[in-house]
Amino acid sequence: MSARITLHCNTVWRESACAHQLLTDARTVEEARAAARARGWRTAEDDDFCPGCSGLGPQPADAVVAVLYPGGRP
Ligand SMILES: [Zn+2]
């Protein structure tokens, strides 16, 4: 896959920001966020929060990549 849109967790802890991000091959931010929500992310107007910061706890490693078009370009 070739990642097109990457969502970054916007949670900022006392001393550092959360480093989680979600790589997607979505074509629009809305599409990327929809994929993120399907994986437990919370999304808002300008902020995205990873599942771990949304109270769901640690997530499996494969949760950081969302492949929407596994077959590549149509
Ligand atoms: Zn986070």
N, CA, C, O and the ligand as a Tripos MOL2 file, in Angstrom:
@<TRIPOS>MOLECULE
protein
  297   295    75     0     0
PROTEIN
NO_CHARGES

@<TRIPOS>ATOM
      1 N           0.8470   -1.1980    0.0000 N.3       1 MET1
      2 CA          0.0000    0.0000    0.0000 C.3       1 MET1
      3 C           0.8750    1.2370    0.0000 C.2       1 MET1
      4 O           2.0230    1.2050    0.4440 O.2       1 MET1
      5 N           0.3310    2.3030   -0.4930 N.am      2 SER2
      6 CA          1.0180    3.5800   -0.3840 C.3       2 SER2
      7 C           0.1610    4.4940    0.4710 C.2       2 SER2
      8 O          -0.9400    4.8830    0.0810 O.2       2 SER2
      9 N           0.6680    4.8220    1.6100 N.am      3 ALA3
     10 CA         -0.1070    5.6470    2.5310 C.3       3 ALA3
     11 C          -0.3210    7.0340    1.9470 C.2       3 ALA3
     12 O           0.5940    7.6590    1.4100 O.2       3 ALA3
     13 N          -1.5460    7.4870    2.0680 N.am      4 ARG4
     14 CA         -1.8580    8.8050    1.5150 C.3       4 ARG4
     15 C          -2.1490    9.8130    2.6180 C.2       4 ARG4
     16 O          -1.6980   10.9570    2.5790 O.2       4 ARG4
     17 N          -2.9110    9.3580    3.5960 N.am      5 ILE5
     18 CA         -3.2920   10.2650    4.6740 C.3       5 ILE5
     19 C          -2.9440    9.6240    6.0000 C.2       5 ILE5
     20 O          -3.2940    8.4710    6.2550 O.2       5 ILE5
     21 N          -2.2710   10.3550    6.8230 N.am      6 THR6
     22 CA         -1.9050    9.8560    8.1410 C.3       6 THR6
     23 C          -2.5740   10.7150    9.2030 C.2       6 THR6
     24 O          -2.4190   11.9360    9.2310 O.2       6 THR6
     25 N          -3.3230   10.0450   10.0790 N.am      7 LEU7
     26 CA         -3.9350   10.7650   11.1950 C.3       7 LEU7
     27 C          -2.9950   10.6700   12.3850 C.2       7 LEU7
     28 O          -2.4220    9.6160   12.6610 O.2       7 LEU7
     29 N          -2.8490   11.7700   13.0720 N.am      8 HIS8
     30 CA         -1.9820   11.8000   14.2430 C.3       8 HIS8
     31 C          -2.8310   12.0210   15.4820 C.2       8 HIS8
     32 O          -3.7360   12.8560   15.4910 O.2       8 HIS8
     33 N          -2.5280   11.2620   16.5270 N.am      9 CYS9
     34 CA         -3.2350   11.4720   17.7800 C.3       9 CYS9
     35 C          -2.8720   12.8520   18.3280 C.2       9 CYS9
     36 O          -1.6970   13.2120   18.3960 O.2       9 CYS9
     37 N          -3.8690   13.6020   18.7100 N.am     10 ASN10
     38 CA         -3.6150   14.9720   19.1630 C.3      10 ASN10
     39 C          -3.5600   15.1030   20.6790 C.2      10 ASN10
     40 O          -3.4870   16.2070   21.2180 O.2      10 ASN10
     41 N          -3.5970   13.9700   21.3520 N.am     11 THR11
     42 CA         -3.5230   14.0400   22.8020 C.3      11 THR11
     43 C          -2.1490   14.5350   23.2400 C.2      11 THR11
     44 O          -1.1210   14.0470   22.7700 O.2      11 THR11
     45 N          -2.1460   15.4910   24.1270 N.am     12 VAL12
     46 CA         -0.8900   16.0010   24.6630 C.3      12 VAL12
     47 C          -0.8660   15.7260   26.1540 C.2      12 VAL12
     48 O          -1.7010   16.2180   26.9130 O.2      12 VAL12
     49 N           0.1120   14.9270   26.5530 N.am     13 TRP13
     50 CA          0.2660   14.6370   27.9680 C.3      13 TRP13
     51 C           1.0120   15.7810   28.6320 C.2      13 TRP13
     52 O           1.3220   16.7890   27.9970 O.2      13 TRP13
     53 N           1.2890   15.6180   29.8840 N.am     14 ARG14
     54 CA          1.9030   16.7170   30.6140 C.3      14 ARG14
     55 C           3.2510   17.1070   30.0080 C.2      14 ARG14
     56 O           3.5820   18.2880   29.9020 O.2      14 ARG14
     57 N           4.0130   16.0990   29.6180 N.am     15 GLU15
     58 CA          5.3660   16.4050   29.1570 C.3      15 GLU15
     59 C           5.6100   16.0840   27.6850 C.2      15 GLU15
     60 O           6.6280   16.4850   27.1220 O.2      15 GLU15
     61 N           4.6860   15.3700   27.0670 N.am     16 SER16
     62 CA          4.9190   15.0260   25.6670 C.3      16 SER16
     63 C           3.5950   14.7190   24.9920 C.2      16 SER16
     64 O           2.5780   14.5060   25.6510 O.2      16 SER16
     65 N           3.6260   14.6990   23.6840 N.am     17 ALA17
     66 CA          2.4190   14.3880   22.9330 C.3      17 ALA17
     67 C           2.3790   12.9020   22.6230 C.2      17 ALA17
     68 O           3.4170   12.2470   22.5270 O.2      17 ALA17
     69 N           1.1790   12.3810   22.4670 N.am     18 CYS18
     70 CA          1.0140   10.9880   22.0950 C.3      18 CYS18
     71 C           1.5930   10.7800   20.6920 C.2      18 CYS18
     72 O           1.3690   11.5940   19.7950 O.2      18 CYS18
     73 N           2.3170    9.7150   20.5160 N.am     19 ALA19
     74 CA          3.0070    9.4850   19.2400 C.3      19 ALA19
     75 C           2.2250    8.5960   18.2940 C.2      19 ALA19
     76 O           2.6850    8.3070   17.1900 O.2      19 ALA19
     77 N           1.0400    8.1590   18.7190 N.am     20 HIS20
     78 CA          0.3020    7.2530   17.8580 C.3      20 HIS20
     79 C          -0.1830    7.9400   16.5780 C.2      20 HIS20
     80 O          -0.5640    9.1100   16.5860 O.2      20 HIS20
     81 N          -0.1580    7.2010   15.5130 N.am     21 GLN21
     82 CA         -0.6980    7.7130   14.2650 C.3      21 GLN21
     83 C          -1.3030    6.5570   13.4930 C.2      21 GLN21
     84 O          -0.9810    5.3930   13.7300 O.2      21 GLN21
     85 N          -2.1750    6.8930   12.5740 N.am     22 LEU22
     86 CA         -2.8270    5.8700   11.7610 C.3      22 LEU22
     87 C          -2.5350    6.1450   10.2970 C.2      22 LEU22
     88 O          -2.9200    7.1770    9.7460 O.2      22 LEU22
     89 N          -1.8470    5.1980    9.6840 N.am     23 LEU23
     90 CA         -1.5320    5.3440    8.2650 C.3      23 LEU23
     91 C          -2.6860    4.7690    7.4560 C.2      23 LEU23
     92 O          -3.1300    3.6480    7.7040 O.2      23 LEU23
     93 N          -3.1580    5.5260    6.5090 N.am     24 THR24
     94 CA         -4.2480    5.0220    5.6720 C.3      24 THR24
     95 C          -3.9480    5.3090    4.2050 C.2      24 THR24
     96 O          -3.1050    6.1410    3.8730 O.2      24 THR24
     97 N          -4.6530    4.6060    3.3490 N.am     25 ASP25
     98 CA         -4.5560    4.9420    1.9260 C.3      25 ASP25
     99 C          -5.8630    5.6010    1.4830 C.2      25 ASP25
    100 O          -6.2630    5.5130    0.3220 O.2      25 ASP25
    101 N          -6.5090    6.2570    2.4300 N.am     26 ALA26
    102 CA         -7.7400    6.9700    2.1240 C.3      26 ALA26
    103 C          -7.4540    8.1130    1.1470 C.2      26 ALA26
    104 O          -6.3320    8.6110    1.0560 O.2      26 ALA26
    105 N          -8.4770    8.5030    0.4360 N.am     27 ARG27
    106 CA         -8.3000    9.5680   -0.5550 C.3      27 ARG27
    107 C          -8.7180   10.9310   -0.0130 C.2      27 ARG27
    108 O          -8.3570   11.9730   -0.5610 O.2      27 ARG27
    109 N          -9.4810   10.9000    1.0670 N.am     28 THR28
    110 CA         -9.8760   12.1540    1.6910 C.3      28 THR28
    111 C          -9.7000   12.0270    3.1920 C.2      28 THR28
    112 O          -9.6540   10.9240    3.7370 O.2      28 THR28
    113 N          -9.6030   13.1610    3.8450 N.am     29 VAL29
    114 CA         -9.4740   13.1520    5.2990 C.3      29 VAL29
    115 C         -10.7140   12.5340    5.9260 C.2      29 VAL29
    116 O         -10.6260   11.8060    6.9150 O.2      29 VAL29
    117 N         -11.8790   12.8320    5.3390 N.am     30 GLU30
    118 CA        -13.1180   12.2710    5.8880 C.3      30 GLU30
    119 C         -13.0860   10.7540    5.8250 C.2      30 GLU30
    120 O         -13.5150   10.0690    6.7540 O.2      30 GLU30
    121 N         -12.5780   10.2450    4.7260 N.am     31 GLU31
    122 CA        -12.4990    8.8040    4.5590 C.3      31 GLU31
    123 C         -11.4970    8.2030    5.5490 C.2      31 GLU31
    124 O         -11.7310    7.1430    6.1300 O.2      31 GLU31
    125 N         -10.4030    8.8930    5.7190 N.am     32 ALA32
    126 CA         -9.4030    8.4270    6.6700 C.3      32 ALA32
    127 C          -9.9740    8.4050    8.0790 C.2      32 ALA32
    128 O          -9.7360    7.4690    8.8430 O.2      32 ALA32
    129 N         -10.7290    9.4450    8.4150 N.am     33 ARG33
    130 CA        -11.3060    9.5110    9.7550 C.3      33 ARG33
    131 C         -12.3730    8.4480    9.9480 C.2      33 ARG33
    132 O         -12.5140    7.9050   11.0440 O.2      33 ARG33
    133 N         -13.1250    8.1430    8.8970 N.am     34 ALA34
    134 CA        -14.1270    7.0840    9.0040 C.3      34 ALA34
    135 C         -13.4340    5.7580    9.2970 C.2      34 ALA34
    136 O         -13.9000    4.9700   10.1200 O.2      34 ALA34
    137 N         -12.3200    5.5250    8.6150 N.am     35 ALA35
    138 CA        -11.5560    4.3020    8.8530 C.3      35 ALA35
    139 C         -10.9980    4.3060   10.2740 C.2      35 ALA35
    140 O         -10.9540    3.2720   10.9400 O.2      35 ALA35
    141 N         -10.5780    5.4700   10.7180 N.am     36 ALA36
    142 CA        -10.0270    5.5820   12.0590 C.3      36 ALA36
    143 C         -11.1020    5.2810   13.1040 C.2      36 ALA36
    144 O         -10.8480    4.5710   14.0770 O.2      36 ALA36
    145 N         -12.2940    5.8210   12.8970 N.am     37 ARG37
    146 CA        -13.3810    5.5790   13.8550 C.3      37 ARG37
    147 C         -13.7250    4.0940   13.9120 C.2      37 ARG37
    148 O         -14.0690    3.5690   14.9720 O.2      37 ARG37
    149 N         -13.6310    3.4290   12.7800 N.am     38 ALA38
    150 CA        -13.9040    1.9950   12.7440 C.3      38 ALA38
    151 C         -12.8660    1.2270   13.5430 C.2      38 ALA38
    152 O         -13.0810    0.0690   13.9020 O.2      38 ALA38
    153 N         -11.7500    1.8670   13.8190 N.am     39 ARG39
    154 CA        -10.6880    1.2230   14.5870 C.3      39 ARG39
    155 C         -10.5830    1.7770   15.9880 C.2      39 ARG39
    156 O          -9.5840    1.5580   16.6740 O.2      39 ARG39
    157 N         -11.6000    2.4870   16.4170 N.am     40 GLY40
    158 CA        -11.6270    2.9230   17.8080 C.3      40 GLY40
    159 C         -11.1360    4.3320   18.0450 C.2      40 GLY40
    160 O         -11.1200    4.7990   19.1840 O.2      40 GLY40
    161 N         -10.7370    5.0110   16.9970 N.am     41 TRP41
    162 CA        -10.3070    6.3920   17.1780 C.3      41 TRP41
    163 C         -11.5250    7.2740   17.4250 C.2      41 TRP41
    164 O         -12.6410    6.9630   17.0110 O.2      41 TRP41
    165 N         -11.2730    8.3780   18.1110 N.am     42 ARG42
    166 CA        -12.2880    9.4210   18.2240 C.3      42 ARG42
    167 C         -11.8110   10.5720   17.3530 C.2      42 ARG42
    168 O         -10.6360   10.9370   17.3850 O.2      42 ARG42
    169 N         -12.7180   11.1380   16.5820 N.am     43 THR43
    170 CA        -12.3250   12.2540   15.7230 C.3      43 THR43
    171 C         -13.2450   13.4330   15.9940 C.2      43 THR43
    172 O         -14.4340   13.2760   16.2710 O.2      43 THR43
    173 N         -12.6540   14.6180   15.9040 N.am     44 ALA44
    174 CA        -13.4140   15.8420   16.1030 C.3      44 ALA44
    175 C         -13.0560   16.7930   14.9690 C.2      44 ALA44
    176 O         -12.3940   16.4050   14.0060 O.2      44 ALA44
    177 N         -13.4920   18.0200   15.0880 N.am     45 GLU45
    178 CA        -13.3010   18.9750   14.0060 C.3      45 GLU45
    179 C         -11.8590   19.0220   13.5160 C.2      45 GLU45
    180 O         -11.5920   18.8490   12.3270 O.2      45 GLU45
    181 N         -10.9400   19.2550   14.4330 N.am     46 ASP46
    182 CA         -9.5330   19.3600   14.0430 C.3      46 ASP46
    183 C          -8.6400   18.4390   14.8560 C.2      46 ASP46
    184 O          -7.4140   18.5150   14.7690 O.2      46 ASP46
    185 N          -9.2480   17.5800   15.6370 N.am     47 ASP47
    186 CA         -8.4520   16.7290   16.5080 C.3      47 ASP47
    187 C          -8.8210   15.2690   16.3230 C.2      47 ASP47
    188 O          -9.9860   14.9210   16.1270 O.2      47 ASP47
    189 N          -7.8140   14.4350   16.3880 N.am     48 ASP48
    190 CA         -8.0360   12.9990   16.3230 C.3      48 ASP48
    191 C          -7.3440   12.3640   17.5220 C.2      48 ASP48
    192 O          -6.2500   12.7680   17.9180 O.2      48 ASP48
    193 N          -8.0100   11.3570   18.0930 N.am     49 PHE49
    194 CA         -7.4400   10.7180   19.2730 C.3      49 PHE49
    195 C          -7.4170    9.2150   19.0860 C.2      49 PHE49
    196 O          -8.4240    8.6000   18.7340 O.2      49 PHE49
    197 N          -6.2530    8.6330   19.3260 N.am     50 CYS50
    198 CA         -6.0900    7.2060   19.1140 C.3      50 CYS50
    199 C          -6.9110    6.4130   20.1310 C.2      50 CYS50
    200 O          -7.3390    6.9630   21.1460 O.2      50 CYS50
    201 N          -7.1320    5.1260   19.8650 N.am     51 PRO51
    202 CA         -7.9290    4.3050   20.7770 C.3      51 PRO51
    203 C          -7.3810    4.3070   22.1950 C.2      51 PRO51
    204 O          -8.1410    4.3350   23.1630 O.2      51 PRO51
    205 N          -6.0680    4.2770   22.3120 N.am     52 GLY52
    206 CA         -5.4630    4.2600   23.6380 C.3      52 GLY52
    207 C          -5.8160    5.5030   24.4330 C.2      52 GLY52
    208 O          -5.9930    5.4380   25.6490 O.2      52 GLY52
    209 N          -5.9170    6.6270   23.7540 N.am     53 CYS53
    210 CA         -6.2480    7.8830   24.4130 C.3      53 CYS53
    211 C          -7.7570    8.0590   24.5200 C.2      53 CYS53
    212 O          -8.2290    9.0190   25.1280 O.2      53 CYS53
    213 N          -8.5060    7.1470   23.9390 N.am     54 SER54
    214 CA         -9.9630    7.2110   24.0110 C.3      54 SER54
    215 C         -10.4990    6.2590   25.0690 C.2      54 SER54
    216 O         -11.7080    6.0500   25.1780 O.2      54 SER54
    217 N          -9.5910    5.6850   25.8450 N.am     55 GLY55
    218 CA        -10.0100    4.8460   26.9490 C.3      55 GLY55
    219 C         -10.1520    3.3800   26.5990 C.2      55 GLY55
    220 O         -10.6770    2.6020   27.3950 O.2      55 GLY55
    221 N          -9.6910    2.9900   25.4200 N.am     56 LEU56
    222 CA         -9.8240    1.5980   25.0080 C.3      56 LEU56
    223 C          -8.5920    0.7760   25.3330 C.2      56 LEU56
    224 O          -8.5760   -0.4380   25.1260 O.2      56 LEU56
    225 N          -7.5570    1.4350   25.8420 N.am     57 GLY57
    226 CA         -6.3650    0.7040   26.2230 C.3      57 GLY57
    227 C          -5.4600    0.4080   25.0460 C.2      57 GLY57
    228 O          -5.7230    0.8380   23.9230 O.2      57 GLY57
    229 N          -4.3980   -0.3250   25.3050 N.am     58 PRO58
    230 CA         -3.4190   -0.6370   24.2540 C.3      58 PRO58
    231 C          -4.0760   -1.3450   23.0770 C.2      58 PRO58
    232 O          -4.9650   -2.1800   23.2460 O.2      58 PRO58
    233 N          -3.6210   -0.9930   21.8940 N.am     59 GLN59
    234 CA         -4.1770   -1.5780   20.6870 C.3      59 GLN59
    235 C          -3.1530   -2.4760   20.0040 C.2      59 GLN59
    236 O          -1.9480   -2.2690   20.1540 O.2      59 GLN59
    237 N          -3.6170   -3.4630   19.2630 N.am     60 PRO60
    238 CA         -2.6790   -4.3190   18.5210 C.3      60 PRO60
    239 C          -1.9180   -3.5190   17.4760 C.2      60 PRO60
    240 O          -2.3780   -2.4710   17.0230 O.2      60 PRO60
    241 N          -0.7680   -4.0160   17.1060 N.am     61 ALA61
    242 CA          0.1150   -3.2790   16.2040 C.3      61 ALA61
    243 C          -0.5480   -2.9950   14.8660 C.2      61 ALA61
    244 O          -0.3060   -1.9540   14.2560 O.2      61 ALA61
    245 N          -1.3820   -3.9190   14.4130 N.am     62 ASP62
    246 CA         -1.9600   -3.7130   13.0890 C.3      62 ASP62
    247 C          -3.0350   -2.6310   13.0790 C.2      62 ASP62
    248 O          -3.5890   -2.3100   12.0280 O.2      62 ASP62
    249 N          -3.3210   -2.0790   14.2310 N.am     63 ALA63
    250 CA         -4.3270   -1.0270   14.2980 C.3      63 ALA63
    251 C          -3.7770    0.3010   13.7940 C.2      63 ALA63
    252 O          -4.5290    1.2620   13.6340 O.2      63 ALA63
    253 N          -2.4980    0.3600   13.5480 N.am     64 VAL64
    254 CA         -1.9250    1.6390   13.1310 C.3      64 VAL64
    255 C          -1.9330    1.8050   11.6190 C.2      64 VAL64
    256 O          -1.5510    2.8610   11.1160 O.2      64 VAL64
    257 N          -2.3590    0.7890   10.8900 N.am     65 VAL65
    258 CA         -2.4350    0.8970    9.4350 C.3      65 VAL65
    259 C          -3.8280    0.5290    8.9770 C.2      65 VAL65
    260 O          -4.3300   -0.5410    9.3200 O.2      65 VAL65
    261 N          -4.4490    1.3800    8.2210 N.am     66 ALA66
    262 CA         -5.7750    1.1100    7.6750 C.3      66 ALA66
    263 C          -5.6630    1.0740    6.1650 C.2      66 ALA66
    264 O          -5.4040    2.0930    5.5250 O.2      66 ALA66
    265 N          -5.8590   -0.1100    5.5990 N.am     67 VAL67
    266 CA         -5.8040   -0.2410    4.1470 C.3      67 VAL67
    267 C          -7.2240   -0.2580    3.5980 C.2      67 VAL67
    268 O          -7.9580   -1.2260    3.7990 O.2      67 VAL67
    269 N          -7.6090    0.7920    2.9180 N.am     68 LEU68
    270 CA         -8.9580    0.8950    2.3820 C.3      68 LEU68
    271 C          -9.0390    0.3270    0.9790 C.2      68 LEU68
    272 O         -10.1010   -0.1150    0.5400 O.2      68 LEU68
    273 N          -7.9320    0.3380    0.2850 N.am     69 TYR69
    274 CA         -7.9200   -0.1310   -1.0880 C.3      69 TYR69
    275 C          -6.7930   -1.1420   -1.2840 C.2      69 TYR69
    276 O          -5.7790   -0.8460   -1.9160 O.2      69 TYR69
    277 N          -6.9850   -2.3350   -0.7340 N.am     70 PRO70
    278 CA         -5.9090   -3.3360   -0.7900 C.3      70 PRO70
    279 C          -5.5380   -3.7190   -2.2180 C.2      70 PRO70
    280 O          -4.4380   -4.2150   -2.4610 O.2      70 PRO70
    281 N          -6.4220   -3.5000   -3.1360 N.am     71 GLY71
    282 CA         -6.1110   -3.8730   -4.5180 C.3      71 GLY71
    283 C          -5.4270   -2.7690   -5.3000 C.2      71 GLY71
    284 O          -5.1400   -2.9220   -6.4870 O.2      71 GLY71
    285 N          -5.1690   -1.6580   -4.6300 N.am     72 GLY72
    286 CA         -4.5540   -0.5500   -5.3380 C.3      72 GLY72
    287 C          -5.5870    0.2980   -6.0510 C.2      72 GLY72
    288 O          -6.7790    0.2170   -5.7530 O.2      72 GLY72
    289 N          -5.1440    1.0900   -6.9690 N.am     73 ARG73
    290 CA         -6.0530    1.9860   -7.6880 C.3      73 ARG73
    291 C          -7.0170    1.2050   -8.5600 C.2      73 ARG73
    292 O          -6.6150    0.2350   -9.2030 O.2      73 ARG73
    293 N          -8.2710    1.6020   -8.5980 N.am     74 PRO74
    294 CA         -9.2570    0.9200   -9.4430 C.3      74 PRO74
    295 C          -8.9610    1.1390  -10.9290 C.2      74 PRO74
    296 O          -9.6900    0.6370  -11.7840 O.2      74 PRO74
    297 ZN         -3.0480    8.8150   21.6090 Zn       75 ZN75
@<TRIPOS>BOND
     1     1     2 1
     2     2     3 1
     3     3     4 2
     4     3     5 am
     5     5     6 1
     6     6     7 1
     7     7     8 2
     8     7     9 am
     9     9    10 1
    10    10    11 1
    11    11    12 2
    12    11    13 am
    13    13    14 1
    14    14    15 1
    15    15    16 2
    16    15    17 am
    17    17    18 1
    18    18    19 1
    19    19    20 2
    20    19    21 am
    21    21    22 1
    22    22    23 1
    23    23    24 2
    24    23    25 am
    25    25    26 1
    26    26    27 1
    27    27    28 2
    28    27    29 am
    29    29    30 1
    30    30    31 1
    31    31    32 2
    32    31    33 am
    33    33    34 1
    34    34    35 1
    35    35    36 2
    36    35    37 am
    37    37    38 1
    38    38    39 1
    39    39    40 2
    40    39    41 am
    41    41    42 1
    42    42    43 1
    43    43    44 2
    44    43    45 am
    45    45    46 1
    46    46    47 1
    47    47    48 2
    48    47    49 am
    49    49    50 1
    50    50    51 1
    51    51    52 2
    52    51    53 am
    53    53    54 1
    54    54    55 1
    55    55    56 2
    56    55    57 am
    57    57    58 1
    58    58    59 1
    59    59    60 2
    60    59    61 am
    61    61    62 1
    62    62    63 1
    63    63    64 2
    64    63    65 am
    65    65    66 1
    66    66    67 1
    67    67    68 2
    68    67    69 am
    69    69    70 1
    70    70    71 1
    71    71    72 2
    72    71    73 am
    73    73    74 1
    74    74    75 1
    75    75    76 2
    76    75    77 am
    77    77    78 1
    78    78    79 1
    79    79    80 2
    80    79    81 am
    81    81    82 1
    82    82    83 1
    83    83    84 2
    84    83    85 am
    85    85    86 1
    86    86    87 1
    87    87    88 2
    88    87    89 am
    89    89    90 1
    90    90    91 1
    91    91    92 2
    92    91    93 am
    93    93    94 1
    94    94    95 1
    95    95    96 2
    96    95    97 am
    97    97    98 1
    98    98    99 1
    99    99   100 2
   100    99   101 am
   101   101   102 1
   102   102   103 1
   103   103   104 2
   104   103   105 am
   105   105   106 1
   106   106   107 1
   107   107   108 2
   108   107   109 am
   109   109   110 1
   110   110   111 1
   111   111   112 2
   112   111   113 am
   113   113   114 1
   114   114   115 1
   115   115   116 2
   116   115   117 am
   117   117   118 1
   118   118   119 1
   119   119   120 2
   120   119   121 am
   121   121   122 1
   122   122   123 1
   123   123   124 2
   124   123   125 am
   125   125   126 1
   126   126   127 1
   127   127   128 2
   128   127   129 am
   129   129   130 1
   130   130   131 1
   131   131   132 2
   132   131   133 am
   133   133   134 1
   134   134   135 1
   135   135   136 2
   136   135   137 am
   137   137   138 1
   138   138   139 1
   139   139   140 2
   140   139   141 am
   141   141   142 1
   142   142   143 1
   143   143   144 2
   144   143   145 am
   145   145   146 1
   146   146   147 1
   147   147   148 2
   148   147   149 am
   149   149   150 1
   150   150   151 1
   151   151   152 2
   152   151   153 am
   153   153   154 1
   154   154   155 1
   155   155   156 2
   156   155   157 am
   157   157   158 1
   158   158   159 1
   159   159   160 2
   160   159   161 am
   161   161   162 1
   162   162   163 1
   163   163   164 2
   164   163   165 am
   165   165   166 1
   166   166   167 1
   167   167   168 2
   168   167   169 am
   169   169   170 1
   170   170   171 1
   171   171   172 2
   172   171   173 am
   173   173   174 1
   174   174   175 1
   175   175   176 2
   176   175   177 am
   177   177   178 1
   178   178   179 1
   179   179   180 2
   180   179   181 am
   181   181   182 1
   182   182   183 1
   183   183   184 2
   184   183   185 am
   185   185   186 1
   186   186   187 1
   187   187   188 2
   188   187   189 am
   189   189   190 1
   190   190   191 1
   191   191   192 2
   192   191   193 am
   193   193   194 1
   194   194   195 1
   195   195   196 2
   196   195   197 am
   197   197   198 1
   198   198   199 1
   199   199   200 2
   200   199   201 am
   201   201   202 1
   202   202   203 1
   203   203   204 2
   204   203   205 am
   205   205   206 1
   206   206   207 1
   207   207   208 2
   208   207   209 am
   209   209   210 1
   210   210   211 1
   211   211   212 2
   212   211   213 am
   213   213   214 1
   214   214   215 1
   215   215   216 2
   216   215   217 am
   217   217   218 1
   218   218   219 1
   219   219   220 2
   220   219   221 am
   221   221   222 1
   222   222   223 1
   223   223   224 2
   224   223   225 am
   225   225   226 1
   226   226   227 1
   227   227   228 2
   228   227   229 am
   229   229   230 1
   230   230   231 1
   231   231   232 2
   232   231   233 am
   233   233   234 1
   234   234   235 1
   235   235   236 2
   236   235   237 am
   237   237   238 1
   238   238   239 1
   239   239   240 2
   240   239   241 am
   241   241   242 1
   242   242   243 1
   243   243   244 2
   244   243   245 am
   245   245   246 1
   246   246   247 1
   247   247   248 2
   248   247   249 am
   249   249   250 1
   250   250   251 1
   251   251   252 2
   252   251   253 am
   253   253   254 1
   254   254   255 1
   255   255   256 2
   256   255   257 am
   257   257   258 1
   258   258   259 1
   259   259   260 2
   260   259   261 am
   261   261   262 1
   262   262   263 1
   263   263   264 2
   264   263   265 am
   265   265   266 1
   266   266   267 1
   267   267   268 2
   268   267   269 am
   269   269   270 1
   270   270   271 1
   271   271   272 2
   272   271   273 am
   273   273   274 1
   274   274   275 1
   275   275   276 2
   276   275   277 am
   277   277   278 1
   278   278   279 1
   279   279   280 2
   280   279   281 am
   281   281   282 1
   282   282   283 1
   283   283   284 2
   284   283   285 am
   285   285   286 1
   286   286   287 1
   287   287   288 2
   288   287   289 am
   289   289   290 1
   290   290   291 1
   291   291   292 2
   292   291   293 am
   293   293   294 1
   294   294   295 1
   295   295   296 2
@<TRIPOS>SUBSTRUCTURE
     1 MET1         2 RESIDUE 1 A MET
     2 SER2         6 RESIDUE 1 A SER
     3 ALA3        10 RESIDUE 1 A ALA
     4 ARG4        14 RESIDUE 1 A ARG
     5 ILE5        18 RESIDUE 1 A ILE
     6 THR6        22 RESIDUE 1 A THR
     7 LEU7        26 RESIDUE 1 A LEU
     8 HIS8        30 RESIDUE 1 A HIS
     9 CYS9        34 RESIDUE 1 A CYS
    10 ASN10       38 RESIDUE 1 A ASN
    11 THR11       42 RESIDUE 1 A THR
    12 VAL12       46 RESIDUE 1 A VAL
    13 TRP13       50 RESIDUE 1 A TRP
    14 ARG14       54 RESIDUE 1 A ARG
    15 GLU15       58 RESIDUE 1 A GLU
    16 SER16       62 RESIDUE 1 A SER
    17 ALA17       66 RESIDUE 1 A ALA
    18 CYS18       70 RESIDUE 1 A CYS
    19 ALA19       74 RESIDUE 1 A ALA
    20 HIS20       78 RESIDUE 1 A HIS
    21 GLN21       82 RESIDUE 1 A GLN
    22 LEU22       86 RESIDUE 1 A LEU
    23 LEU23       90 RESIDUE 1 A LEU
    24 THR24       94 RESIDUE 1 A THR
    25 ASP25       98 RESIDUE 1 A ASP
    26 ALA26      102 RESIDUE 1 A ALA
    27 ARG27      106 RESIDUE 1 A ARG
    28 THR28      110 RESIDUE 1 A THR
    29 VAL29      114 RESIDUE 1 A VAL
    30 GLU30      118 RESIDUE 1 A GLU
    31 GLU31      122 RESIDUE 1 A GLU
    32 ALA32      126 RESIDUE 1 A ALA
    33 ARG33      130 RESIDUE 1 A ARG
    34 ALA34      134 RESIDUE 1 A ALA
    35 ALA35      138 RESIDUE 1 A ALA
    36 ALA36      142 RESIDUE 1 A ALA
    37 ARG37      146 RESIDUE 1 A ARG
    38 ALA38      150 RESIDUE 1 A ALA
    39 ARG39      154 RESIDUE 1 A ARG
    40 GLY40      158 RESIDUE 1 A GLY
    41 TRP41      162 RESIDUE 1 A TRP
    42 ARG42      166 RESIDUE 1 A ARG
    43 THR43      170 RESIDUE 1 A THR
    44 ALA44      174 RESIDUE 1 A ALA
    45 GLU45      178 RESIDUE 1 A GLU
    46 ASP46      182 RESIDUE 1 A ASP
    47 ASP47      186 RESIDUE 1 A ASP
    48 ASP48      190 RESIDUE 1 A ASP
    49 PHE49      194 RESIDUE 1 A PHE
    50 CYS50      198 RESIDUE 1 A CYS
    51 PRO51      202 RESIDUE 1 A PRO
    52 GLY52      206 RESIDUE 1 A GLY
    53 CYS53      210 RESIDUE 1 A CYS
    54 SER54      214 RESIDUE 1 A SER
    55 GLY55      218 RESIDUE 1 A GLY
    56 LEU56      222 RESIDUE 1 A LEU
    57 GLY57      226 RESIDUE 1 A GLY
    58 PRO58      230 RESIDUE 1 A PRO
    59 GLN59      234 RESIDUE 1 A GLN
    60 PRO60      238 RESIDUE 1 A PRO
    61 ALA61      242 RESIDUE 1 A ALA
    62 ASP62      246 RESIDUE 1 A ASP
    63 ALA63      250 RESIDUE 1 A ALA
    64 VAL64      254 RESIDUE 1 A VAL
    65 VAL65      258 RESIDUE 1 A VAL
    66 ALA66      262 RESIDUE 1 A ALA
    67 VAL67      266 RESIDUE 1 A VAL
    68 LEU68      270 RESIDUE 1 A LEU
    69 TYR69      274 RESIDUE 1 A TYR
    70 PRO70      278 RESIDUE 1 A PRO
    71 GLY71      282 RESIDUE 1 A GLY
    72 GLY72      286 RESIDUE 1 A GLY
    73 ARG73      290 RESIDUE 1 A ARG
    74 PRO74      294 RESIDUE 1 A PRO
    75 ZN75       297 GROUP 0 **** ****
